[in-house]
Amino acid sequence: MLGPGVPWYLAISAILFATGIAGVLLRRSPLIVLLSLEIMLNAANLAFVGFSRLFGELDGQIFALAVMAVAASEVCVGLGLIVAMARRNLPLDVDLFTELKG
Amino acid sequence: MSNVLVWVIWLAAAAACIGTGLRVVTASNPFSSALSLIGNLASLAVLYLLASGEFVAVAQVLVYAGAVMVMFLFVIAYLGGRADAPWAGGTRLFQTASVITAASLLAVTLVAIMLDAGDRLSDEADISRAFGSPAEIGRLFLTDHLLAFEITSIVLLVAAVGGVVLGMRSEAEERADAEGAQ
């Protein structure tokens, strides 16, 4: 394999995943939370592609494509929710969504 | 391609990936967050290419950096100024705990990778030229992973229907709007 080996890909994947977690936990705008979720999904995808290269099996790449489809569905529903909240004049701030609190 | 050239491209893509990732989380303007995520996805596509994932890289650019992010940008434009929520939430304690959580998870993962990097993670399997090509991916999707392929189509359909239902206006809203207009 030319260039860096699989551990380097996994390191990048870990860094991206930690970035995404920080975004989900810290930010208050639901839009940015969704964007950070995308980063986490892509970090998992990078690990899938890296391991797929390590073992020489394409199943990891198939899984990465399935994750992409699920991410597209998630964005569709998530953005639908955000637009619906905006139309009902709810504040777009995840700290203020407390109606479902147990 | 020579080994050095691949290293240079890889390092550039990795640096762009991490930089834009941090920018997504730290930017105060949602537009620059979304645009940085496009850069992030594009540099990830370069990494996929270098790991012999040609089809995944192309799908990443087309589906993710193209379609999904355009949807994001449209919604941010639709929301306008309402999309700007305050930067960080919770108490100072909660913020510190969030950062510590992310940092410790990163540390644990990196240590695990480094401990294992010497033996099992470094001897890659030999692959043919067809590895990661559209033909090979398509063959797998229609043979070994046919069920996953079909279920994916159902998931996408359900998500599309869900998006339409969420976007529909309720009767109460219609009435309120009609009264407001009079």
Interface residues (C-beta under 8 A of the other chain):
Chain A: M1 L2 G3 P4 G5 V6 P7 W8 Y9 L10 A11 I12 A14 I15 L16 F17 A18 T19 G20 I21 A22 G23 L25 L26 R27 R28 S29 P30 L31 I32 L34 L35 S36 E38 I39 N42 N45 L46 V49 G50 S52 R53 L54 F55 G56 E57 L58 D59 Q61 I62 A64 L65 A66 M68 A69 V70 A71 A72 S73 E74 V75 C76 V77 L79 G80 L81 I82 V83 A84 A86 R87 L92 D93 V94 D95
Chain B: M1 N3 V6 W7 I9 W10 A14 C17 I18 G21 L22 V24 V25 P30 S33 A34 L37 N40 L41 L44 L47 Y48 L50 A51 S52 G53 F55 V56 A59 Q60 V63 Y64 A67 V68 M71 F72 V75 I76 Y78 L79 R82 A83 D84 A85 P86 W87 A88 G89 G90 Q95 S98 V99 T101 A102 A103 L105 L106 T109 L110 I113 M114 D116 A117 L121 S122 E124 A125 D126 I127 F131 G132 E136 I137 L140 F141 D144 H145 A148 T152 V155 L156 V158 A159 A160 G162 G163 V165 L166 G167 R169 E173
